[in-house]
Amino acid sequence: MNPKLLIVDDDDEIRAQMKWALVNDYEILVAENRTRAVEIFQAERPAVVLLDLGLPPQPANPEEGLAALSELFALDRLAKVIIITGQGEKEVALRAIGAGAYDFLCKPVDAEELKFLLKRCFHVAQLEREYRDMQQLLQGDSFEGMLGTSRPMQTVFDAIRKVATTTAPVLILGESGTGKEMTARAIHQRSNCKDGPFVAINCSAIPETLLESELFGHEKGAFTGAHAQRKGRIETAAGGTLFLDEIGEIPLPLQVKLLRFLQEQCIQRVGGRQDIQIETRVIAATNADLKKGMAAGTFREDLFYRLSVVQVVMPPLRERENDIFMLAQSFLQRFAVQVKKTGLTFDKGAVRALNSHSWPGNVRELENCVRRAVIMAEGKRLTAQDLELASATGNTGTLKEAREATEREMIQRALRKHSGKITSAAMELGISRPTLYELMEKLGIARE
């Protein structure tokens, strides 16, 4: 759908002219006086308003228009209001700017100048609202900093809410960089054992010869170098949560010992004979296909079903396109503060690059990409070159990805060719305007 634009003017002819000039790009709402303008604004919430200060009952006096401006801001402080004023009323227009109006144009209004100003105004309004939404997520119930308004992430958040207050083991599946550990921490923070420790261990980062001792601990003299008794990660997680990352890398002999612990909540340290009872919540994660491991005999079937009482599947970033820009904005804000660079923003080319990249490294890749760009950028506006992203039109893993990459490239090329004009781009692509809007939303292509 086109963004909503409210035109407030008491002149029927001017309203008709503006509507005719702008109807292809915006959903036009019209009002002839302050009362009607406030009613429509409250019901429709347009992001931008064109406001003539000369409104009835005293069209020669700007006070009615200024009162309308005040009422609109009382309803939505983020509203963008462009003032339309007479040639000799610049001081009044500046007074409106001081009261919070975005900009002003003098009559007679030049159509091209108006279109340019509206385009810029809607872009700023969109950025401000995205920033506000991001701040609300960061300050509110954001699942330990996890951000996402896309449907796949809302599914993850729902699963966290449901499973957190139980004691059932959880298996988190997903590609590298999708946020599996953050999900495990979110489950812990919402669980009944949140006051206990959260102990994480990456099973692929520890040599096989040391992994058993790391998990289960050891007694003094159990092996060369064991000069003292040591508790393992399982013991230190007592009363809290044990997070086993890359669970698919655990060797088969250790899988047997881990299975016994899950069944009996009991362990023996390496070199020990005493059973130690431990109560801890177990959450495991992997980016591997454990069912293939079971078929190949490298992962025990009984351990898989013991660990995966509940499964949470983390979506790859390429399937959460509506979240990409919000995440990038969040990282930009954080890293800009760290390196003391204020006022940084993404330019349009950078936004296109962010939305068109396939993100094989997922959120971790996006985070590192934005961090590098913030460090290396020389100006206030980060460009596609600062992001150093490879072309999104290279090889893709599936037919669906290849098709989406081709569609994205063709749509972006048509929009560039026609300077962002939806009607012209849709005609060249041989599709309707509504279909083009749907594809742009699906593919995460921002309007210029």
Secondary structure, 3 states (H helix, E strand, C coil): CCCEEEEECCCHHHHHHHHHHHCCCCEEEEECCHHHHHHHHHHHCCCEEEEECCCCCCCCCCHHHHHHHHHHHHHCCCCEEEEEECCCCHHHHHHHHHCCCCEEEECCCCHHHHHHHHHHHHHHHHHHHHHHHHHHHHHCCCCCCCCCCCHHHHHHHHHHHHHHCCCCCEEEECCCCCCHHHHHHHHHHCCCCCCCCEEEEECCCCCHHHHHHHHHCECCCCCCCCCCCECCHHHHCCCCEEEEECHHHCCHHHHHHHHHHHHHCEECCECCCCCEECCCEEEEEECCCHHHHHHHCCCCHHHHHHHCCEEEECCCHHHCHHHHHHHHHHHHHHHHHHCCCCCCEECHHHHHHHHHCCCCCHHHHHHHHHHHHHHHCCCCEECHHHHCCCCCCCCCCCHHHHHHHHHHHHHHHHHHHCCCCHHHHHHHHCCCHHHHHHHHHHHCCCCC
